[in-house]
Amino acid sequence: LSPEEQIRQDRWASQQLRLASVCPLGFDWLRYESGYRCAGGSHFVSHKSL
């Protein structure tokens, strides 16, 4: 992905993760190669799941 597309994708994914309330502790989400993990380290959502 181009840098601009990656930024757009990250913003969209962050919004979806907030709406889904997957991390009950409210941690931010960090991008990994296979998906997103909450900053607390306990919760993970794959790109495919989004």
Secondary structure by P-SEA (a helix, b strand, c coil): ccaaaaaaaaaaaaaaaaaacccccbbbbbbccccccccccccccccccc
